[in-house]
Amino acid sequence: MRRRYKKKSFKPQKPRYRVNEYIQTPVVFVVDESGEKLGEMEVSKAIEIAKEKGLDLVEVAPNVTPPVCRITNYGKFQYMQSKQDRLKKAKQKKVGTKGIRLGMHTDEHDLNFKKKQAEKFLTKGNKVRIELRLRGREKAYQDLAREKLQSFIDNIDILYKIEDNIKKFPGGFSATIAPK
């Protein structure tokens, strides 16, 4: 027998801004399309002014008393808002977490290399998660492993803050540091 899957129902998005007749407050503060303040007036009168100009009345700041409404073309307004949102999203700095994995028998040269790698990650603004893996009989020397991880963190020359202290997990120990 064939399985039939339910199609996901389409839920229309609620408009973020109230427009024209959907504005619920009786009195609003009106700004026209050129940015000139027209002052407080009734919603019906403001809608009338907007219709005369062939534009819409859009509630821009609903949380203020009285709410601020702008006379503008709603389609153009939505386009500009989405454009601004995209620009804000593009400018956001994405902080990633980079990982460095050590072992109980990692040699001094390799530790120095991994230290430089951690410093490079920190200078770029990323968080660094340092793991010390324990395998087999190494799990019997947990205090030694904790000390080795702490000494590795202490050797890092760049300023950092410890986000997560050294924690035990089934495979060993880990700690997270972030740039100051």
C-alpha positions in Angstrom: 0.0 0.0 0.0 1.2 3.5 -0.9 1.8 6.0 1.8 0.2 9.4 1.3 1.8 12.3 2.9 -0.1 15.4 4.0 0.8 18.5 2.1 1.8 21.3 4.3 -0.9 23.9 4.4 0.0 27.4 3.2 -0.3 29.9 6.0 -0.3 33.5 4.7 2.0 35.8 6.6 0.4 38.5 8.7 1.3 41.9 7.3 3.8 43.6 9.6 2.2 46.9 9.2 -1.5 47.9 9.3 -2.7 49.8 6.3 -5.7 52.1 5.7 -8.9 50.6 7.2 -7.0 48.0 9.3 -5.6 50.8 11.5 -7.6 50.4 14.8 -6.8 53.5 16.8 -9.1 56.5 16.4 -6.4 59.2 16.4 -3.0 58.9 14.7 0.1 61.2 14.1 0.5 61.6 10.4 3.7 62.1 8.3 3.3 62.7 4.6 5.4 61.2 1.7 8.0 64.0 1.8 8.6 63.6 5.5 6.6 66.6 6.5 4.7 66.3 9.8 0.9 66.9 9.4 0.2 66.3 13.2 -2.5 64.4 15.0 -5.8 63.7 13.2 -8.5 61.1 13.0 -7.8 58.0 11.0 -10.7 58.6 8.6 -9.4 62.1 7.7 -5.8 60.7 7.3 -7.0 57.9 5.0 -9.0 60.5 2.9 -5.8 62.6 2.5 -3.9 59.5 1.4 -6.5 58.5 -1.1 -6.6 62.0 -2.7 -2.9 61.6 -3.3 -3.3 58.1 -4.7 -1.3 56.6 -1.8 -1.9 54.5 1.4 -1.8 55.2 5.1 0.7 52.9 6.7 1.0 52.5 10.5 4.8 52.7 11.0 5.1 52.9 14.8 2.1 51.3 16.5 3.6 51.2 20.0 3.7 55.0 20.4 0.7 57.0 21.6 -0.7 58.2 19.3 0.6 55.7 16.7 2.7 57.2 13.9 1.3 56.7 10.3 3.0 57.6 7.1 1.3 58.4 3.8 3.2 56.3 1.2 2.8 53.7 -1.5 2.5 50.5 0.5 4.1 48.2 -2.2 7.1 50.5 -2.4 7.3 50.7 1.4 7.3 46.9 1.8 10.1 46.7 -0.9 12.2 49.2 0.9 11.7 47.5 4.3 12.7 44.1 2.9 15.8 45.7 1.3 16.8 47.2 4.6 16.2 43.9 6.4 18.5 42.1 3.9 21.2 44.7 4.3 21.0 44.4 8.1 21.3 40.6 7.8 24.3 40.9 5.5 26.1 43.2 7.9 25.6 41.0 10.9 28.8 39.4 12.1 28.4 35.6 12.3 30.4 34.3 15.2 31.3 30.7 14.6 32.8 28.1 16.9 36.0 26.6 15.7 37.3 23.3 17.2 40.8 22.2 18.2 41.3 18.6 19.3 44.2 17.5 21.4 45.3 14.1 22.7 47.2 13.0 25.8 50.3 12.2 23.7 50.2 15.2 21.4 53.8 16.4 21.0 55.2 19.8 21.9 55.6 20.9 18.3 52.0 19.9 17.5 50.8 21.8 20.6 52.6 24.9 19.4 51.0 24.6 16.0 47.5 24.1 17.5 48.1 27.1 19.8 48.9 29.3 16.8 45.8 28.0 15.1 43.7 28.9 18.2 45.2 32.4 18.3 44.4 32.8 14.6 40.7 31.8 15.3 40.5 34.2 18.2 41.9 37.2 16.3 39.3 36.6 13.6 36.6 36.8 16.3 35.6 33.2 16.5 35.1 31.2 19.6 37.4 28.2 20.1 36.3 24.9 21.6 39.3 22.9 22.8 38.8 19.2 23.3 41.2 16.8 24.8 40.3 13.2 23.8 41.0 10.3 26.1 41.2 6.8 24.6 41.3 3.4 26.3 43.6 3.4 29.4 44.1 7.1 29.2 40.7 7.5 30.9 42.3 6.4 34.1 44.5 9.6 34.2 41.7 12.2 34.2 43.5 14.6 36.6 46.5 14.6 34.3 44.3 15.3 31.2 42.6 18.2 33.0 46.0 19.7 33.8 47.2 19.3 30.3 44.1 21.1 28.9 44.5 23.9 31.4 48.2 24.4 30.6 47.3 24.5 26.8 44.7 27.2 27.5 47.1 29.2 29.8 49.8 29.2 27.0 47.5 31.1 24.6 49.0 34.6 24.3 46.0 36.5 22.9 43.5 38.0 25.4 40.5 35.7 25.8 37.7 35.0 28.2 36.6 31.5 29.2 33.0 30.9 28.2 32.7 27.3 29.3 35.1 26.0 32.0 36.7 22.6 31.6 33.9 20.1 31.5 34.1 16.3 31.3 32.3 14.5 28.4 32.3 10.8 27.7 35.3 11.0 25.3 37.5 13.4 27.5 37.4 17.1 28.5 36.5 20.3 26.7 36.5 24.0 27.2 35.3 27.0 25.2 37.1 30.3 25.0 36.1 33.5 23.2 38.0 36.7 22.2 37.7 39.7 24.6 
